Amino acid sequence: MIRTPEAVFTELQDAGVIKNSKQYGKWTIPSITANLNGMPVQYQKALPMDEAADLGAILVNNLAARLVGVLFPVSREFFRVRATAPSLKKKLEEHGYTETKTADALTMLTVQAQQALYGQRGHAALMQTLRHLIITGNACIYRDSDRRTMKVYGLGNYVTQRSFDGTLVQAVVKEGVPLRALPKDIQNKLYSRDGIPENPDKIVVDRHWWIIRENRGTHIGYTVREFAKDIEVKSPDWYREEELPWIFAYWNLVPGEHYGRSHVEEYATGFKILSRLNAASLKYAMGMLRVIFLVGPSAATQPGELAKAQDGQFVVADGTQVTPFELPNNGGKLQQVDAKIDAVIQRLSKAFMYDGIVRNAERVTAYELQRDAHQAEQLLGGVYNTLAGLLQVPLARLAVLEVLPELLSDLHIKAWDIDILEGSASLGQADRSDRLLQALQQWGAALPIVQADPDLSPEKVRKEIFTGAGFPVGDIAKSEEEKQADREAAEAQAQAQQGMAAADMAADQSQQLAQAMGG
């Protein structure tokens, strides 16, 4: 029996993951998990929402914005292209990069690639990706190189199968497409097999992309097959692993599982307590506001008439027999509940990097980026590093290939690669710079003391200070070639100065001789 992508989709879908994700979406942003409720894509219905979902949405959106700002900053490049073979310089020159230095050409290429990545609402797509990852632990990105756009899919639109170490074995992506939007030949195939529907404009067809890991010789890659219903749209495409336009990211993957676990899941207890306390507080507060009217049992006043009476209406009744009644105002109990809610909110705010401060992404300073990077590293640890590998590197490679497709063959032979500058990779460089500055400051303070004491060796003291700071002197010391160049430059300058002095002396002597002869 021939397997269809729809059958594989149903087979690989995890009911437990779907159920948990629905709950996490209900606590935070219900629209993220809307298509997990079995709704047809052409209909929009009311979403199940928790009483405390507004706070959950604030926390998730804040963390997503912080991470996007750190991993994909707008004001600076988050990666650079590094040449690893001389052949790349020649190819760059052949395609208009006429700078004298390869580094300048690669910098220009990096800027153009990042602009291509952020264009066409790219930053908004990255935000949506992080929301999916934080809430459900999973997200799929499709990078369309022709349109230079990104499409983000949630768990309701794709399934994955992974090996024990997390390597993607196969995946199926599903998307509802209007029948009229399909190519004409595909429409005709569907009509000839299923008949022409009464109203084809309202028909939505499931479109599938079936991605299967398939190695060809020594090359690791994936075969991508595209279907409309169960009809294959075109011949299969094969991509090497590093150029696959489909990115299947996860937040935290447990070895042996096919789907990632989310950040909200790690703090599900806090969200659950917050949900219950918030509901109880709201119910109690509403009860305290409730007013009912007591009517004496022997009174002529009819409760039904009073209940139906409109504002300002006259009712025949005995006012002395009607008494308003309210529940006892136990504000202390409500304050205790609110204090507990505040404590839970404080814990969740720390976990989601929320401090109540919102900055424009284009005006965030380098210091703030560094601060957020350190905070994310401490809070998220391995997850933060995982996001860099799953999102930054693949997207940077794809963006570079969009700007200069001719570099694809060079990527295959590893003539160039991507160095990540922002995110977890930037922390080591920042720490190294801090240690260098610390060593220089200590050496500057110690130098006058060393110079004043003839028994101290300046070289040994300097080496001791730099080694103690964890920064070897050899990393910043001049090479022998540089020292020789400095000596030659100094000698040339000395010779030039001597020549100028000799010329000045000759001019003075000449002037004196002329004055003597004239006298």
N, C-alpha and C positions, 0 to 999 in steps of 0.2 A: 504494500500500500504506500502510495506517495504521500509524504508528509507535507502539509501546507503550513505557511507561516502563521495562520490563525490558530491551527492546532498546536503549534509550538508555543505560541503566545499563551494560550490557555494552560498548557502543561507547565510552563515555567513561572506562571504568576503565583505569588506566595500570599495565601489568604491571611496568614498571621501578620505579615508586613503591612498589608492593606488595612487590616483592622486597626493596628496600632497607629498607623499614619493618619487615619481618619480622626482618631482621638486627639493626636497631637495638633492636627489642623484645627480642630474644634476649640482647643485651648488658645490658639495663637492667630493664624490667618486662615480661615476656612476656605477661601478661594484657592489656596495652594492645592488642596486635596479635593476640589469640587468634582473632578472627573473620576474620582474613586468611588463615587456613589451610584455608578451605573446610569448616570444621566446621558441622554443623547447629546451630542455636541451642538446640535442646532437649537437646543432649548436651554433657557436660563431659569433656574428655580431658586427659591429661598434656601439659604445654606444653614445647616445646623451650627449654632454659635453658642459658646459658653458665656456666662455672665461676666467673666473676667477676661474675655478675648481681647478687649481693647488694650489691656496692659501687656498681654502676650504679644500682640502685634507690634507694640512699641519696642519691646525687648528684642524681638527677632529682627525687625527692620534696623534697629540700632547696631546690632552685631553684624548684620549683613553689610551695612554701610561702612562700618569700621574695617572689616576684612577686605572689602573691595577697594577701599581707600589705601590700604597697606599693600595689598597684592597687585593692584592695578591702578597706581596713582595717575592722576591726570596731568599734574604739573611737572612730571619728570619721567624718564624712561624706566621701565621696570625690568628691562633685559638689554643685552647687547649681543651682537653677532660676533663670534670669535672665529677667525680664520685659523684652520689647523693644517693647511696645505698651501704651498706657493701657487698652485694652479688657480686658486680662487682670485688672486689679485689680477691676473691676466683676464679672466672672464669678466670681472667688474669693469675693467678698462674698456672692454669690448662693448659694454652696454651703457656707456655714457658716464660712468663714474671716473672722471678725469683727474681727481685729486692726486696730488703727488704721493700721499701716504695712504696705505690701505686702511689704516685706522679711521681716517676721515671719511673714506667711502663707506665703511661699515657703519659708522655713526649716522651718516645720512640714510643709509638703508634701514637702520633701526628706527629712526624717527618716522620715516614713511610707513614702515610696517605697523608701528603703534597707532599712527593716525588711521590707517586702514582698519585696524582692529576696533578702535573706538567709534568709527563712523557708523552711520546707519543704526543709531540707537544701541551700539555695542555695549556701552556702560550699563544701560537699563537691562540688557539681557544678562550681564554678569550679576547684577543685583538680584534678578529673579532666580538665577542659578544658586546663589548663596542662600536665598530664602528656602528653596527646595531642600538643599543640603542640611540646613539647620533644623528644619521641621521634620522631614522624612528620612534624611540621611542619604538620599540618592537624587541624582539629576543627570540628564542627558543633554549634550549640546551638539547641534549640527552646524558646522561652519560652511556656509555656501560661498565658495571662492569666486563664483561668477558675479553674484550680487553683492558680495562682501557683507553679508548679514549673518546673524546668529539666531538660531531657533532653539528654544529651551523646551524640553519635554519633562513631565513629571511621571510618577510611578504608574499613573493610569494609562500612560501611552507607550510604555516600553517594559520589557522584561530582560533579565540577564541570567547567564549561567557562567560561573567562574570555577577555576581550579582551586585547590586548597590554598595556594599562595596568593590568590586574588587575580590571577591572569584571566582576562576575558576569553571565554571559550566560544560563546555565541550570544547573540542578542536579537530581539525583534522589536522594531519600533512601529507603532500603529498611529495612523492619523486619519481622521475623517475628512474626505474631500468631496465637494459637490460633483455629481456625475458629469455635469457640463464642463467642469474644469479639467477633466481628463483628456488626453490626446484623442483625436478623432478615431484613429485606428483601434484604440482600446475600447472606446465607446461602442464601435461597431462590433467588436468581438463579444462584448457583453450583451448587446442587443441580439446578436445571432444565436447566442446560447440561452439567454434568459428571457428573450422577448423585449419588446419596447414597452416601458412602463407608461401608465396613463399620464403622469405628470413628472417627467424627468427632471424638471427644475427643482423639485423638492427632494430628490433622491440623493442621499449621502453614501458614498462608497468608502469602505475601509481600505486605505492604502498602507502597505507594509514594506518595510526594509528589513531584510534578513541578513544579519552580519555574522559570518562564520569564520573562525580562525583557520587559516589554511596556509601552510608553509610551502614555498616553491623553491626546492633546492636548499640552499643555505639562507634564503631570505625568509624572514618572518613577516606575515601579513594577514590580510583578511579579505574574503570574498563578500561582496555586497550585491544582493539580489533584490530587485524591486518588483512589487506585485500590486495589482488592483484587484481586490477580492483574491481569487486564487489564480489569476492570469498574470504571467510574468510580463512586465512592461517592456523590458529590453534585455540585452545580453548582460551577464554578470560582469561587474567591475572588480578588479583586484588592486588593493592598496598595500604598500608596505606599512608596517606598524607605525612608523614615525610620520606618515603622511595621511593617515586615516582621518577623514573629516568628522567622524563621529567620536565624541568623547563621553565616556561613561564614568562619571565621577561619583565618589561616595565620601561620606564624612568620616566614619570609623568602621572599618571592615574587620570582622572577627574571622580568623582563618577557618576555612571550611564552609562559610556562609556565602550566599550569592548576592546578598543585598547589604548595604551599609546600615549602620545604626546612627541615629541622629543625636544632636546636641540636646534637643528638647527631651528625648528619651532619658538622658542622663539625669535630668532634673525633673522627671515626671512626677515624683513625689511632691515637690514644691508646687508645681502647677495644679496637682490634684487637691492639695490642702487649700491652696488659694481659691480654687473654684468652689469648694464646699463652704469655706468660711465666707467668701463673698456672697454666695447665695443665701447663707443663713443670716448674714448681716442685713442684706437687702430685705429679706422676708420679715425679720424682726423690726426693722425700721418702718416698713410699710404697715406692719401690724400696730405700731405705736401711733401712726397717723390715722388709723381707722376710727371712725365715730359711728356708734349705733344709738338709736333712740329707744328708751324704755317707756312703755305705755302701761299704765295701771290696768289690772285685769277687770276691774269694774267700771272703767272709764267708758264714756260714750264715744270717745274718739276712736275712729277706725284706722288702724295702722296701714291698711291697704290704701286708703285715701291719701294719707300722708306720703306714702312711698311713691304714688303716682303723680303727686302734685308737682307742677312746674314752678319755676322761680317766679315769685310775685303773685301766685294764684291764691285765691281765698278758699279756705276750707273750714267748714263748721266743726269746731273741736274745742276741747277744754285744755288750754295751754298748761294749766297747773298739773295735769295728769301725764305730761310728756317730759322726760328727763334725758338729756344726752349722756352717753356713757363712753368712756375711753379706757383702754388698757392702762395699767399702772406704768408710769414713766420710769423705767429702770435704766437710766442712761449709763450707769456704771457697768452693767453687763455688756452693753453695746460698745463701750470704750475698750473693754477687755478684748472683745473680738477684733475691733479695729487695730488695736496694738499688735495682736498676733498677725493680722494681715500685713501690717507695716513691716514686721520682722521678716516675714516670708518674702515680701517684695524686695527688701534690702539684700537678702541672700541671692535672689534671682538676678537683681541688678548687677551685682558683682560678677556673677557667672556669665552675664551677657554684655559685659563691658559698658554698662549704662551709667552715665553720670549726669544726664540731663542737659548736656551741652551739645549743640548741633552746629557744625561748621560747614561752610560751602566747600565742596571738594577742591575747587580750583584755588582756594585761599589757605588750605592747610599747609602749615610750615613743615620744613624738614624735621625739626625737633618733634613736632606732634606725630609725624609718621613714625619716627624712631621710637617714641614713647608707646604708641599703639602696637608697634611690632613687638616690643619687649613684653607688653602686657598680654598680647595674644600668645606669645611663646610660653609665658608662665602659666596662662590659663588653659590653653588648648594642647600644648606640648606636641606630641607626635601628629595630631590631626592637622596642626598648622603646617608642618613639613609636608604632609600628604597632599594638602591642597596646592602647594607650590608645584609638586611633581605632576599632579593630575590636571591642573588647569593652566598654570603659567607657561610651562615648557611647551606643551602641545599647541596652545593658541599662538604662542610666539613663532613657532616653526611655520604654522599654517599661514600666518600673516606675512612672514618674510617670503614665502613661496608665492603668495598672491602678488606681491610687489615685483618680484623678479622670478618668474616661473623657471627660468633657465638654470636656477641654482638647485633644482631637484636632483639632477644627476650628481652634483657635488655633494649633496646630502647623503646620497647612497654610498659614496666612497669616503664619507666622514671628512670632507674637506672643510666643513664649517660646522659649528654647533652653537647652542644658545647658552649664555651665562645669565643667570637670574641676578638682578641687582637689588630688587626690593623683596620684602617679605622675610622669611627665615634666613635666606642666604645673605641678606644685608646685615644681620646681627653680628656675624663673625667679623665682617669688615669693620663695622662700627666699633666693636670691642678692640680690635687691633689698633685702630686709630686712637682710641682712648689710651691704650697702653703706651703708644708712641709719644703722645702728648705728655703723659705722666713722666716718662723717662726723660724727655727733654727738659721739663720743668725741674726735675730733681738734679739733672746735670748742670743746668744753669745756676741753681742755688749752690751747688758744690764746687763749681769751677773757681770762684775767687779764693776759697779755702785751699784748694789744691795748689793754686798758683802761689799762694803765700807760704806754703810749706815745702821746702826743697826735698824733703824725704818722701813725699808722696808722688806716685807715678800717675800722671793724668790719664794715660791709656788704660791702666789697670782699673782705676776708679770708674772711668766711663764704661768699661766693659762690665764691671760689677753692677752698676746702676741699670744698664739696659738689660742685662741677663736677669736681674731680680724682677724687672717689670715684665718679663716674658717676651721680650722683643730683642732678638739677636742683633748685635751691631752689624754683622755682615749683611743683613737684609737692606740696610740703608747706606752702608759705607760705599765709597767710590771704588770702582774696579781699578785694576792696574792700568788698563787702557785709558780710563778717565783721568787718573792721576798723571799719566804721561802726557795726555793732551793738555792738562792744566799747567804742567811744567813747561811744555813747549810754548803755550800761550803766554806764560809769565816771562819766559826768556825773550820771546818776540816783542813783548811790550817793553821790556828793559832795553832791548836793542833799539827800539823805536825812540824811546826816551833819550838814550845816549846820542842817537843820530840828531834828534831835535836840539839837544843841548849843544852838540858840536856845531850845528848849523847856526844856532844863536850866537855861540862864541865867535865863529868866523864872521858873522854879520857885525858883531860889536867891534872886532878887530879892524874890519874893513872901514867901518865908520870912523874909528879913531885915526886910522891912517889918512883918510880923506881930510879929516879936520886938521891933522898935523901939516899936510902938504898945502892946504889952503891957508894955514896960518903963516 
